[in-house]
Amino acid sequence: MNRREILTTLGATATGLVALAETGARADQEHSAPRDRAHENCLQACESCERICNETFHHCYEQVAQGRKEHAKALRLVADCAKFCGLSASLIANQSPLMTYACAACAEACNACAKECDKFDSAEMKACAKACRNCETTCRAMVKAMGGHAHQG
C-alpha cells in the first residue's frame, strides 16, 4: 500500500467513525427521557447550594483566621456539602443511573450542614442553612420520584 492509499483509507475510516458516533448520539438522545420537574428542581437546588456553600466556606475561613474556632466545624461541613451538591448536580445532568444514590447522600450532607450553619447568627450562615434545607428537600423529592435508590434508566 502506498502513502496515498493509506491516507485515503484513514480518511474514509475517520469519516465513517464520525458518522457512526453522530448516529449513536442521536439514538441516545431519542431514548433518554427528558428530565421531569423533580429532576430539574433538584439540579437547580444542588447547583445553588454548591455555590452558596463555597461562598460560605470563605466566610468561615475568615472567621477561623480571626480566631473564631467555633466556625471550624462549619468550615469543613460547607466544603464537604458543596462537593456532595456538585456530584449530585453532575449526575442529574448526565442522567446517571447512580444519581439517586448521590442525591440521597446529598440530602444527608445538606441536613448536617444546615444544622451546623443554624448555630450562627450571621446572614451568610443563615443563607447557607436555607440553601441546604432547600437542596435537602428537593433531593429527597427527586429520590422519592425515582422510586427510591433504584434507577430505572
C-alpha positions in Angstrom: 0.0 0.0 0.0 1.4 3.4 -0.9 1.1 6.6 1.1 -1.9 7.9 -0.8 -3.9 4.7 -0.4 -3.2 4.7 3.4 -4.3 8.3 3.8 -7.5 7.6 1.7 -8.3 4.6 3.9 -7.6 6.5 7.1 -9.8 9.4 5.9 -12.7 7.1 5.0 -12.4 5.3 8.3 -12.4 8.6 10.2 -15.5 9.8 8.3 -17.3 6.6 9.0 -16.5 6.7 12.7 -17.7 10.3 12.9 -21.0 9.4 11.2 -21.4 6.4 13.5 -20.8 8.5 16.6 -23.3 11.1 15.5 -25.9 8.4 14.8 -25.3 6.8 18.2 -25.6 10.2 20.0 -28.9 10.9 18.3 -30.1 7.5 19.2 -29.1 8.0 22.9 -30.9 11.4 22.9 -34.1 9.8 21.4 -34.1 7.0 24.0 -33.2 9.1 27.1 -36.3 10.6 28.8 -36.2 14.3 29.3 -35.8 15.3 32.9 -39.0 15.9 34.8 -39.8 18.7 37.2 -38.3 16.8 40.2 -35.0 16.4 38.4 -34.9 20.0 37.2 -35.7 21.3 40.7 -33.1 19.1 42.3 -30.4 20.0 39.7 -31.1 23.8 40.3 -31.1 23.4 44.1 -27.9 21.4 44.1 -26.1 23.9 41.8 -27.3 26.8 44.0 -26.4 25.1 47.2 -22.9 24.2 45.9 -22.3 27.8 45.1 -23.6 29.1 48.4 -21.6 26.5 50.4 -18.5 27.6 48.5 -19.1 31.2 49.4 -19.8 30.3 53.0 -16.5 28.4 53.1 -14.7 31.7 52.5 -16.8 33.4 55.3 -16.0 30.5 57.7 -12.3 30.6 56.7 -12.2 34.3 57.6 -13.8 33.7 60.9 -11.4 30.9 61.8 -8.5 33.1 60.7 -9.7 35.7 63.2 -9.6 33.2 66.0 -13.3 32.2 66.0 -12.6 28.5 66.2 -16.3 27.7 66.6 -16.5 28.1 62.8 -14.1 25.2 62.2 -16.7 22.5 62.1 -18.9 24.6 59.7 -15.8 25.3 57.6 -15.4 21.5 57.0 -19.1 20.8 56.6 -19.8 23.6 54.0 -16.7 22.4 52.0 -18.0 18.8 52.0 -21.6 19.7 51.4 -20.5 21.6 48.3 -18.8 18.5 47.0 -21.9 16.4 47.5 -24.1 19.0 45.8 -21.6 19.2 42.9 -21.6 15.5 42.4 -25.4 15.3 42.5 -25.8 18.1 40.0 -23.3 16.4 37.6 -25.0 13.0 37.9 -28.5 14.5 37.4 -27.3 16.5 34.4 -25.8 13.3 32.9 -28.9 11.3 33.8 -26.7 8.8 35.5 -28.2 5.6 36.9 -26.4 6.4 40.1 -28.0 9.9 40.7 -30.5 8.7 43.3 -27.6 7.4 45.5 -25.8 10.7 45.2 -28.9 12.7 45.9 -29.8 10.6 49.0 -26.3 11.2 50.3 -26.5 14.9 49.3 -29.7 15.3 51.3 -28.0 13.9 54.4 -25.0 16.2 53.9 -27.2 19.2 53.4 -29.1 18.3 56.6 -25.9 18.2 58.6 -24.6 21.4 57.1 -27.8 23.3 57.7 -27.9 22.2 61.4 -24.3 23.5 61.9 -24.9 26.7 60.0 -28.0 27.4 62.0 -25.9 27.7 65.2 -24.6 31.1 63.9 -26.4 34.4 63.7 -24.7 35.9 60.6 -26.6 36.4 57.3 -24.0 34.3 55.5 -24.6 31.3 57.7 -28.4 31.7 57.7 -28.4 31.9 53.8 -26.3 28.7 53.7 -28.6 26.9 56.0 -31.6 27.9 53.9 -29.9 26.8 50.7 -29.0 23.5 52.3 -32.6 22.9 53.5 -33.9 23.6 50.0 -31.4 21.3 48.5 -32.2 18.6 51.0 -35.9 18.9 50.3 -35.5 18.7 46.5 -33.0 15.8 46.7 -35.4 13.8 48.9 -38.3 14.6 46.5 -36.2 13.5 43.5 -35.2 10.3 45.1 -38.8 9.6 46.0 -40.0 10.4 42.5 -37.4 7.9 41.2 -38.9 5.2 43.5 -36.1 5.2 46.0 -32.5 4.3 45.3 -33.2 2.1 42.3 -32.9 4.0 39.0 -34.8 2.5 36.1 -32.8 4.3 33.3 
